[in-house]
Amino acid sequence: MTDVYAAATLEHVSGNPTFGDAATRVLSPKDFADAWDEITAWDGYAPTPLINLAGMAKHIGVARLDYKHEGPRFGLGSFKALGGSYAAMRVLGRELSNRLGHDVTLADIRTGKYADDCAKITLVSATDGNHGRSLAWGCQRVGAPCRIYIHAEVSEGRAQAMRDLGTEVIRIDGDYDASVALAREEADTNGWFVVSDTSWEGYSEPPRDVMAGYGVMTTEACEALDQAPTHVFLQGGVGGLAASVAALLRQYWGADAPRVVIVEPDLAACLFESARAGAPTTVNIAEETIMAGLSCGEPSEMAWEILTEEASDFLTMPDSIVGPTVRGLARPEFGDPVIEAGESAVAGLAAVIAARTSDALSTKLGLNDTSRVLFIGSEGVTDPDIFAMIMSGKDHV
Ligand SMILES: Cc1ncc(COP(=O)(O)O)c(C=O)c1O
């Protein structure tokens, strides 16, 4: 099993963490607490499991591996269920308060008091799948119209999952960046509201709310642990997940917070390149990685503000170790529970398994037999066709 991991090339660059105040300034304890209070009041809320992979930990020579399995999250299949849907409610709350001239609470929106008004506010976003599904779900729950822009490579399974939630899906010929541009342009022309999971200059409120929503999973994970992990390996797309988790771990554990290691596909390593350049850096995506949720060429500015202060290490990894890790979780060889995970969920675990085949990389990352590593298993089977393909042993779309 380890051959493919030993053969994999992982590039490493050290961060330059200053552990400044970004972890409380960019995302405040109140941002996280407000999101927690709202999201845990939603119908169907239940914490997702934190699964101890004791067999795998022993096999690769670390003390603990804890995998936060986001597959069951609100029946939507990924941690993204916490972000877009919460940000949608916050946009509606702000807009309705403006229009009606008095404070409209999220509880009022949630319980349908303003359903007629919500029906007049259209929310839009570009997505590679999971964020759009969350936004579509949030809109459906409160009766707001939703339009989702997807690029040519987004799988039909993911598009259909959004249509099933009553959203209009617009597929364009270009890439992700083109879908973002069109969503923004059409929103401007028509008076619609963009609810994006990435931030740019002058656009920060919805992405902050998205990241605050993700805090629910991190709080659940912290509460389920007896002791702070020594490491957290976080997969990066635009960096929103990683920044949110890093910020909350710092707020929760203080000086005992784990070492933050960012893991990205080598085909879309914008955070890695940002670390190397010392500033947010955009990369060109020449080929799509199998980890669709991580295929992002441009970091979120707000996420980068946190990561540059909190992340100690940045890694790239090849697609070749994704399939073996998905199969290893679904058909455990070392007595661990069965986990059905999507491609983007396993990046951190794949990187740790590969790192433990190399003394040099383990040393750089401070990984040894006393390490306690936390992962965010960010999605379950969000695309059944791709999961079936991987399980059949085929590792490329
Ligand atoms: C399943 C999954 N994991 C991880 C990520 C990465 O999150 P971020 O883009 O906030 O870094 C995404 C993003 O779409 C995702 O869908």
The ligand as an SDF file (V2000), in Angstrom:
LIG
                    3D

 16 16  0  0  0  0  0  0  0  0999 V2000
  -15.0620   19.2680   -0.3310 C   0  0  0  0  0  0  0  0  0  0  0  0
  -14.2290   20.4880   -0.2980 C   0  0  0  0  0  0  0  0  0  0  0  0
  -13.1430   20.4920    0.4730 N   0  0  0  0  0  0  0  0  0  0  0  0
  -12.3560   21.5740    0.5560 C   0  0  0  0  0  0  0  0  0  0  0  0
  -12.6370   22.7260   -0.1670 C   0  0  0  0  0  0  0  0  0  0  0  0
  -11.7080   23.8900   -0.0670 C   0  0  0  0  0  0  0  0  0  0  0  0
  -12.2550   24.9840    0.5760 O   0  0  0  0  0  0  0  0  0  0  0  0
  -11.6640   26.4370    0.3040 P   0  0  0  0  0  0  0  0  0  0  0  0
  -11.9450   26.7690   -1.1430 O   0  0  0  0  0  0  0  0  0  0  0  0
  -12.4030   27.3090    1.2490 O   0  0  0  0  0  0  0  0  0  0  0  0
  -10.1980   26.3910    0.5590 O   0  0  0  0  0  0  0  0  0  0  0  0
  -13.7720   22.7530   -0.9700 C   0  0  0  0  0  0  0  0  0  0  0  0
  -14.1080   23.9480   -1.7410 C   0  0  0  0  0  0  0  0  0  0  0  0
  -14.9920   23.9610   -2.5890 O   0  0  0  0  0  0  0  0  0  0  0  0
  -14.5880   21.6050   -1.0450 C   0  0  0  0  0  0  0  0  0  0  0  0
  -15.6930   21.5800   -1.8100 O   0  0  0  0  0  0  0  0  0  0  0  0
  1  2  1  0
  2  3  1  0
  2 15  2  0
  3  4  2  0
  4  5  1  0
  5  6  1  0
  5 12  2  0
  6  7  1  0
  7  8  1  0
  8  9  2  0
  8 10  1  0
  8 11  1  0
 12 13  1  0
 12 15  1  0
 13 14  2  0
 15 16  1  0
M  END
$$$$
